[in-house]
Structure formats: C-alpha cells, structure tokens
Amino acid sequence: MGPGPSSSPSPALRPTRVALAVLLCAALLLSLPVRGAGERRRLACSTCRGIVDRFNQGLADTAKKNFGGGNTAWEEKTLSKYESSEIRLVEIIENLCDSSNFECNNMVEEHEELIEKWWFKLKKKYPDLFKWFCIETIEVCCPAGTYGPDCLACRGGSERPCHGNGHCDGDGTRGGDGSCSCKKEYTGQFCLDCSSGYFSSLRNETHSVC
Ligand SMILES: *[C@@H]1O[C@H](CO)[C@@H](O)[C@H](O)[C@H]1NC(C)=O
C-alpha cells in the first residue's frame, strides 16, 4: 500500500487507540501482580508443608540412632540426651530441602531460628509443627477448610467445604478465593445442585447426593 490519506488512521481515531493501549497495559499491570501473589502464597504453603513432612521424616529416621538395641542404663541415658539434642536437630535440618529447591532452602534459612526455638522450647507445648510453624507463626498456610490471607471459611463452611461435593479453591493455603470446583455429578456455587444427566436422591440445606 502506498502512503495515502486512506492508509493511516484518521487523526480522530488515534487518541482512541492510544487510550485503548493504555487501558490494556493498565489492566495487565493490575491483574498480573494479584494473580502472582496468590500463586506465591499457595507455593509458600506447599513449601512449608514439604519442610514439615521432611522434618517428621527426619525425626523418624533419627529416632533409633545411638541406640544399640539393648536396654542398658547407659543406652537409655545417651538416647534421652540425644533425643532433644542440638546434634539431632542439625541432622534433621540438613535434610529438609533438596539442594535444588530454592524456595525450600530460602524458607529454612529465613526461619531457622524459629525452628530452633520450637525444638528447644516449644515442641512440648505445640507438638504439631505444621500447625505451629506453617499456620500460626509464619502464616503461610491455613487450617483445613479455610483459605486466603485471613483464613476465611471455604464456601459451604470449613467443616465440609463445598458440602463435600467439590474442592475449595486455596483450601488450607493463604491463596485462592474459596470458590468450589464441583465433582462432575454436582454444579452450582455450593455444589448442591445436580449436573445435567444426574438426579437428586437426597437434598437438604447442607447435604446433597446426586
Ligand atoms: C441433611 O441430610 C443429612 C444426610 O442424610 C443429615 O445427616 C442431616 O442431618 C440433614 N440436615 C438437616 C438440616 O436436615
């Protein structure tokens, strides 16, 4: 096409296009960080869960250490000393993350002092490390049946999210929006309605079977 008056947009159109482009960019900038933050929060919770799983595995792996299998007084004494020792803690902490797992190593490094504090002072009072560490202290997870930064109840309630007929978005994490993805038989915001082709065999305010 040659450069003619018909090939370029009329001057009146140009500001509209510019405005549209600006709007699109703004929309992108506004929507990306929000989604990114939610994803990061989910990842942080699964990282923390992984750390606690490995911690518990480490506890099991070191439980029988320094124990000859006999039952001498010497062994009893050595064992009980080792049980709550710094040596045992260090052995466990060394194995919490694969070396390639950046998020895991980062989280352990950042909160190593907290883990030590729990080990030496708090584990008797708060034996559930996941609850104490991931949910209540560094606040990257939520109790089951709750979601989001403030651990709000999932749709359908925290006891039976989605009325037991679906999965609550962000369940147990500081991410998500608490909405339901229903099993294929169910539909609706609360997973109480039957999908087409499925028929209700029981239905009240809190229970639905299709
Ligand atoms: C709804 O149905 C369930 C399952 O039969 C029952 O356990 C529950 O008590 C019922 N709830 C009400 C409010 O009737």
The ligand as a Gaussian input file, in Angstrom:
#p B3LYP/6-31G(d) Opt

LIG

0 1
 C      -29.446000     -33.416000      55.832000
 O      -29.187000     -34.744000      55.410000
 C      -28.107000     -35.378000      56.056000
 C      -27.855000     -36.726000      55.395000
 O      -28.987000     -37.530000      55.405000
 C      -28.386000     -35.473000      57.550000
 O      -27.313000     -36.093000      58.206000
 C      -28.587000     -34.061000      58.096000
 O      -28.927000     -34.131000      59.452000
 C      -29.677000     -33.346000      57.321000
 N      -29.737000     -31.953000      57.768000
 C      -30.901000     -31.334000      58.001000
 C      -30.776000     -29.909000      58.415000
 O      -31.975000     -31.880000      57.903000

